[in-house]
Amino acid sequence: MKMNNKVMKKIYILPYVCFMFFFISCSSIEKLNNNTEFTCFIVDENNNPVSECSVSIIKNDKQIECAKTNKNGFVFFNGIKNDMYTLSLMKPGVPKKNINFHLNNNCDKYYCFQFESKDYVFDSIEKLLKENKVYEALELLNTIFTNGQSELEVLIYLYKCYGFYLMSDKTACMSEIEKIKKNEKRDYSIFVDYSKLINLVESL
């Protein structure tokens, strides 16, 4: 019995269609498996949630994705390819922190990272200055991310000025004071009395 030509064509085409469907399905599964959804939870030194923390995913010095933590310290990422990355944490008043991590399907989808608070950082700076570890204090001050916040910049200038005073470096002190004067309407009560600091510098 001879088959209709249309029927024969359908029979010949069917395996090809099945193969294409299988290939596309496998490709979709592979694409899905190569991308991961995950959540980051950022906490401070006391395990309190850190809100408004900028979390960037870096690969080969290029930013792949960036988002900020919510009020509960969580940030969610979706569709990130499985690979090795650097996670960059930034928040004004705190030094930037980079963390290397490997993202793959066998890993947990929930990551917790610690990021020091602004209070902790400046408490550490005061402790270093009291212990006369001025170089360490200045080095830490230079790493603090300000995001252009004038009040925070003035605070850093004040601490630097006091550090240079402890080193008896009047020229460096005056340089920091000039920076402070450009923000003369700012509140200096966040550090030692401003006039007292000026008197200390003038006594050098």
Stockholm file with secondary structure:
# STOCKHOLM 1.0

chainA/1-204         MKMNNKVMKKIYILPYVCFMFFFISCSSIEKLNNNTEFTCFIVDENNNPVSECSVSIIKNDKQIECAKTNKNGFVFFNGIKNDMYTLSLMKPGVPKKNINFHLNNNCDKYYCFQFESKDYVFDSIEKLLKENKVYEALELLNTIFTNGQSELEVLIYLYKCYGFYLMSDKTACMSEIEKIKKNEKRDYSIFVDYSKLINLVESL
#=GR chainA/1-204 SS CCCCHHHHHHHHHHHHHHHHHHHHHHHHHHHHHTEEEEEEEEECTTSCBCCSCEEEEEETTEEEEEEECCTTSEEEEEEEESEEEEEEEECTTEECEEEEEEECTTSCSEEEEECCCHHHHHHHHHHHHHTTCHHHHHHHHHTEECTTCHHHHHHHHHHHHHHHHHTTCHHHHHHHHHHHHTTTTSCCTTSSCHHHHHHHHHTC
#=GC SS_cons         CCCCHHHHHHHHHHHHHHHHHHHHHHHHHHHHHTEEEEEEEEECTTSCBCCSCEEEEEETTEEEEEEECCTTSEEEEEEEESEEEEEEEECTTEECEEEEEEECTTSCSEEEEECCCHHHHHHHHHHHHHTTCHHHHHHHHHTEECTTCHHHHHHHHHHHHHHHHHTTCHHHHHHHHHHHHTTTTSCCTTSSCHHHHHHHHHTC
//
